[in-house]
Amino acid sequence: MDRRLSTSVVIDGVDDETFGSNEYGHLEDTTEAILSETSQPANVLSSELRFGGEVRIELDLIGQLRTNGDVLVQGTAKLFEGTSENTNDLDGTKNFSVLVPAGKLVNTKQVVKNTDEGGDYATIRINFANFPA
């Protein structure tokens, strides 16, 4: 029993500036993955938003098909902030799980914040659809 997991994501980021105006980033991404109950967890979506010259948001979604046709999605959102958009200075992480029942649509909203310094953050809206492949 294979399932088709359709995923659409919208990421809106804010680079909170102490001096001057805040900077903003926006990303929209859509993908489909075919999941089989005999397979291991599979990469459903990997997206990256860079903005403001110093902020990067990375989103990774891993899906696992259950025997009843539901899909469990494990997500990780990371916020990097430093002297460039290529920085390795990880300042915030958000881990989350979403169960997408067979034949259903599920929406989730997640926020990843800079927990080290400043008020940078990203709001991540994800829509999932789980239907027969």
C-alpha positions in Angstrom: 0.0 0.0 0.0 1.8 3.1 -1.3 0.8 6.6 -0.2 1.3 10.0 -1.9 2.2 12.7 0.6 1.8 16.2 -0.9 3.5 18.9 1.0 3.4 22.7 0.6 5.3 25.1 2.8 5.4 28.8 3.3 8.3 30.3 5.4 8.2 34.0 6.4 11.3 35.2 8.2 12.1 38.3 10.2 15.7 39.6 10.7 15.2 41.8 13.8 17.5 44.8 13.5 18.5 46.9 16.5 19.3 49.8 14.3 17.4 50.5 11.1 14.5 48.6 9.5 13.9 44.9 10.0 14.5 42.7 6.9 12.2 40.0 5.7 12.4 36.8 3.7 9.7 34.7 2.1 9.8 31.2 0.5 7.1 28.9 -0.9 7.9 25.3 -1.8 5.8 22.3 -2.8 6.7 18.6 -3.3 5.2 15.1 -3.5 6.7 11.9 -2.1 5.6 8.3 -2.6 6.0 6.4 0.7 5.9 2.6 0.9 5.2 0.7 4.1 8.2 -1.4 3.5 10.6 1.6 3.2 12.5 3.3 5.8 11.8 6.9 6.8 12.2 9.1 3.7 13.1 12.7 3.0 9.8 14.5 2.2 11.1 18.1 1.9 14.3 20.1 2.4 14.0 23.9 2.0 16.3 26.8 2.8 15.5 30.5 3.1 18.3 33.1 3.1 17.6 36.7 3.8 18.8 40.0 5.3 22.5 39.2 4.5 22.9 37.3 7.8 20.0 34.9 8.4 19.3 31.4 7.1 16.3 29.1 7.9 16.6 25.4 7.1 13.6 23.1 7.1 13.8 19.3 6.9 10.8 16.9 6.9 11.1 13.1 7.1 8.1 10.9 6.5 7.4 7.4 7.7 4.4 5.4 6.4 2.5 3.4 9.1 0.7 0.1 8.4 -2.7 1.8 8.6 -1.8 4.3 5.8 -1.2 7.2 8.2 2.1 9.1 7.7 4.2 10.4 10.6 6.2 13.4 9.7 9.2 14.5 11.8 10.3 18.1 11.2 13.3 20.1 12.1 13.6 23.9 11.6 16.9 25.6 12.2 17.6 29.3 12.4 21.2 30.5 11.8 22.2 34.1 12.3 25.7 35.6 12.0 27.8 37.7 9.7 26.5 36.2 6.5 23.8 33.9 5.2 26.4 31.1 5.1 27.0 31.3 8.8 27.2 28.1 10.9 26.1 30.0 14.0 23.0 28.0 15.0 20.8 30.2 17.2 17.5 28.4 17.2 16.0 24.9 16.6 12.4 23.7 16.6 11.6 19.9 16.4 8.1 18.8 15.8 5.9 15.9 14.7 2.8 15.8 12.6 0.5 12.8 12.1 -1.2 12.9 8.6 -4.1 10.4 8.6 -4.8 8.4 5.4 -7.1 10.4 3.1 -6.8 13.6 5.1 -5.4 17.1 4.9 -3.5 18.5 7.8 -2.1 22.0 8.4 0.5 23.0 11.0 2.1 26.2 12.0 5.6 26.2 13.6 7.8 29.1 14.8 11.5 28.9 15.2 13.1 31.7 17.2 16.6 33.0 17.8 17.1 31.9 21.4 20.7 33.2 21.6 20.4 36.9 20.7 18.0 39.3 19.1 14.5 38.8 18.0 15.0 37.0 14.7 12.3 34.3 13.9 10.5 32.5 11.1 6.9 31.4 10.9 6.5 28.1 9.0 3.1 27.1 7.6 2.9 23.5 6.2 0.0 21.8 4.5 0.0 18.0 4.1 -2.3 15.7 2.0 -2.1 11.9 2.3 -3.8 10.0 -0.5 -3.2 6.7 -2.4 -0.3 6.7 -4.8 
